[in-house]
Amino acid sequence: MPDPLHIRVKHLARSLGFDGVAIARADEPWQAGERLEAFVDAGHHGSMEWMETTLARRKAPTAMWPDAKSAVVVALNYGPDHDPLDTLQNTTLGNISVYARGRDYHDTLKKRLKQLARDFVAETGAEVKVFVDTAPLMEKPLAHKAGLGWQGKHTNLVSRELGSWFFLGVMLTAAELEPDTPEPDHCGSCRLCQEICPTNAFPAPYKLDARRCISYLTIEHAGPIPEEFRAAMGNRIYGCDDCLAICPWNKFAETAKESAFHARAELKAPGLDELAALDDAGFREVFSGSPIKRIGRDRFVRNVCIAIGNSGDPGLIASLLPLLDDPAPVVRGMAVWALARLDGARFAKEKAARMEPETDPSVLAEWMTG
């Protein structure tokens, strides 16, 4: 007698290399939609307008696809081979979030998920849709409901087997599959993720104000980063792993088996001076095939300037000077701030040197308010 369908789809997922797989009902009421609405109503989504415009479709899987009955949620481990907090100690190097040090996870995860969907359709004929962080679908609440882990006090998913380091993908299907039991919350009285946050982005346990989150500020936020957060950013130039890395459940985490998620040598701890010198073509070359590429050169170099300002190393001043005349206002502005942090006297001298009649008025305005 063949295994039940929910067992067979799990075998398929495991055979494709997924490190975790669980099933949830997609057509049942849940509170995640109400929590998301409260998050947006409070303005905690910041400038991510897409969260507001897609809110109605995002609140429940069936709001996006009415025929969805079940969600097969998969996990793929991207665990690092070292403690990500160590990189924060060398302030002349840039700290990049672990998930972005290798190849773009969307490509690897979606390829396997599409294969799972093809195999499932071939066996069942059921309709399916696959998602990897590219549609208005709340993957983390679905994964929690399916039992892959629980949403910790930092709002990210935590697994007893994988710790904090795993990507999620979802296959929605019109087939009715037997669901798994949701994973209980195992955070207990621990508050390490709340206490380590450099910018106090958690107004309360299980609540995040994205406007204060370094991941949001360095990736999603397009303009100048508010001054109150710049010093706290340290050398974090793309994302922040602090609340993930400190979690005690990472004692069970393993290094990623998938080679695409292994850190590229040039992204483990890149020199800030080298990154500051990147023009648009150089940025695209260095970050080809990386999720970092999507934020663009100007936003990235903005982050690098702030890290240089926090480095405490006057030797990096030379890498800032060309950026004072950068075509991008956001880069010029952060270069001004960084130079003032590293060397107030040099800042004054350079400021005076630019106060000549031929100076670009926009540059002068930045210097006057720098």
N, C-alpha and C positions, 0 to 999 in steps of 0.2 A: 504494500500500500504506500503510495507516494506521500511525502511530507506535506503538511498543510501549506497553503500558498504563502502565508506570512513567514514561515520557516524557509521556504525556498528562496524568497526574495532576499532574505538575510544571507543565505549561503552565496547567492549571486554577488551581493555587495562585498562580502569578505573575499571572494575569489578574485575580485577586481582590485584588491589592495586597500580597501577602506579599513580604517582602524576601529571604527565603531558604526553601528547601524541599529536603529530602533524605529518604532512605528507609533504614530499618533492618529487619532481621529482628526480629520480636517473640517468636519461639518458640525462640530459641537460648539455651544457657546463657551466663551472663556473671558477672563478678565483682562487679558493682555491689551485688547483694544481700548478699554477704558483707561488703562494706565498710560498708553501712548497718547491718547487724547489729552489727558491731564498734563503730560510732559510738554506737548505742543502749546496748550493753553497757557502754561506758565512761562513760555518763551525760552525754555531750556534747550530748544533745538538751534538757537542762534540764527545764523544766516542760511541754514539749510532749508531753504524755502520748499524744496521738493517734499520734505516731510509733511508740510502743511497741505500742499496741493494734492498729494496722493493719500491723505489721511483716511478718507472713506474707503479706498481700496485696500489700504494697508491694515485696517483694523481686524480683518479676519480673512483666512484663506479663501473662503467662499465668496467674499466680496470681490475678489479678483477673478475667481473661477467658480461659478456657482455649482458646477458638476463635481467639484472635488469632494471625495469621501475620506480618503486616507492620505497621510503624509509619511513617506519613507525618508527619514532624516539620517544622513551619513556624516561621519567625521573622518578627517584626515590629519594625522599628527604632523606638526612642523616644529617639534621641540628642538631647542638650541643645544649645542654641545658645551655650553658654558653658562655662567650666571650673567644675564644681561645687565645687571646692576653694576658689574665690574667696569664696564666701558665708561660709566659716568665719572669715574675717578680721574681719567686723563682728559683734562679740559681742552687740550689742543686738538683732540680728535672729535669727529662728529659721531653722535650716537643715533643710529637708525633702528627703528622698531624691528624686532626679530622677523616678523612676517614678511617684511619688505627687503630682506637682505638676499633673498634668492630670486628665482624666476617668479613671474606673476602667477599667483595661486589660482586665479580664475581659469586660466588655460588648462592647467593640470587637472583641477577638480572637475571642471565641466566636461572634459574629455571622458573621464571615467564615469561620470554621472550619466552622460548621454549613452554610453555603452550599456550601463545598467538599465536605462529606459528601453533601449532597443531589445535587450534580452527579455525584459519583462513583457513588452508588447508582443514579441514573437511567441511567448508562451501563453499569454492570457488574452491578447487582443484588446485589452483595456486601454482607454485613453490615458495619456500621461503628459505632464509638463515638468520641466526641470528648471531649477533656479540656483544660482550661485551669486548671491549678494548683488543682483542686478535688476531686481524687480521689487515692487512694493509688497514684500512678504517678510513677516517677522520670524526669522529663522531661530533666534535664541529662545523665544517662548515656545516655539514648536519643538525644539530639541529638549527643552525642559519637560514639556508635556509627554514627549515620547520616552523619556527616561535616560537620555544620553548623559545628562548631568543636571545641575541646578544653576539658576542665576544667582551668583553670589552678591555680597553687599556692594561690589563694584559694578554690578549689573551685567557683567560678562559671565559666560558659561564656565562652570568648573566641573571636572570629571574626576571620579575616584581613581580611574585607570590612566587618564591622560593628563591630569592636572589642568593647566590653563592653555596649553599650546596646541590648538587644533582648529582647523577650518571646518565650516559647516556647508553642506549642500542639501537640497530638498528635492525629492521627486513627489509631486502631487499626482494622484491617480483617482480615476472614477471607480476603481475597484474597492470593494469593502474588505479591508484587511484587519485581522485581529490586532488591537493596539496593545502596546506595552504599558507598564505601570510607571507613572511619573516618578522621578527621583526625588526623595526628600531633601530638604535643605540641610546641609552638614556644616554650615558656617559657625553655628554655636555662638559663643561670646566673642569670637575673634574679630578684631577690628584693624588688623594690620594693613589691609588695602586702603582703608579710610585714612589711617594715620600717615601713611607714606606719601600720599598724593601731594606733590609740590605746590599745587595751586588751590588746594581745598575745593576740589570740584564736586564733592559729595555733600549736599546739604543735609542728608540723612542716609542711613543705611538703605541700600537698594534704590537710591535715587541719585541721578547724575545730572549736573548742570553742564551741558556741553560747552557753554560759553566760557567756562573756566578750565576746560580739559585741554591739555597740551596736544593730544592727538587731534582734537578738533582745530585748535589754533594753528598747528603746523601743516595740516592737510586740507581741511575744509574751508577755513577762513581765508578770504582772498586779500583783504586789505592790510593796513599796518596792524601789527599785533599790539593790543593795549599795553601801555607801559607798565601797568601793575603786575603783568605776568612775565615780562621779559627776563628779569634776573632769575626767576624761579625755573625758567626753561633750561638753564644750564647749557649743556652741549647737545641737547635733544633737537635734532634738525629734521626729523620725520617721525612723528608718532611718539608714544611714550609707553613703556612696558612696566612701569613701577608697580602698579596695583596688581598686575598679573604675576610678575616675577616674585613678589613677596609672599604669595599665597602658599601656606604650608602644604597644600595638596600636591604641589609640584614635586614632592619627594617621590611620587609615583610616576612622574613623567619620564619619558625616554627620548633620546635623540631621534629626529626624523629619519625614517628609512628612505623616503623619497628624495632622491638626489637633487631634484629641482628646487627643493626647499632648503638645501644646504647653503650657508652664506657664501656669496661670492667673495673672494679674497679682498677685492677692492672696496667692498661695502661693510666689512667687519668693523673696521675702525678707520675710516678715511681721514686724511689730514684736512683740517679746515681751510688752510691756505690753498690747497689744490682745488677744493670745491668752490671757493670764492672766485677762482679764475675762470670758471666755466661760462662760456657764452652759450647761446641757444643751441648751436650745432654740437658743441662739446657736451652739453647736458643730455641731448638726445642720444648721443653715442654712448655715453657712460651708462645711461639708464634704459637702454634698449631692452625690451622684454621685462622691465621692472614695473611694479605698480607705482613707483615714485614718479615715473614719466608723466602721469596724468595731471600732476599739479603744476607742471610747467617750470621753466627755468627761473622766472622772476620770483615766484613764491618760494621756491627752494633756496635761492641765494639770499632772499630776505631772512630765512631761518638761519642760514649759515652766518650772516652778519651778526645776528643776535648771539649766536654761540661764540663768535670771536669776541664780542664785547664782554661776554661772561668768562672768557678764558683766563684773564689776568696776565696774559703773555704779551708784553709790548712788541715782541718779535713778529706778531701777526699784524701790526699796524700797516706794514707795507702792502699787505693783501687787501686792506680796506681802501687805500687812497684812490686806486682806479675806480672804485665803485661809487665814489662821491660824485662822479660825472656819468653814472650809468643812465642809459635811456629810460629805465623803469623808475618812476617816482618812489615806489615802495622799497626798492633796493637802496636808492640814495638816502631815503629817510632812515633806514635801519643802519646804514653805514655811518651816518652822522652820529646816531646814538651810540654805536659801538666804539667809535673813535673817542667820543667824550668819556666813555667808561674806562678806556685803556690809558688815555693820556690827555688830561684836560688842557695842558699847555699846548700840545700839538693840535688839539681841537681848535683852540683859540687862533693859533697861527694859520691853520688851513682855512678857518672861517674868514679871517681877515683877507687872506689871499684871494678869496672868491668874491669879495665885495668890491668888484670893479664894474664899470659901466657895461662891459660886454657880457657879464655873467647872466646866465639864464635866470629869469625872475623866479621860476619855480624852484630852482636850486637855492636861490637866496632865501626864499620863504622857508624852506626846510632848515637852512642853517640858522635863521633867526629864531625859529621855534625849537631847534634841536637841543 
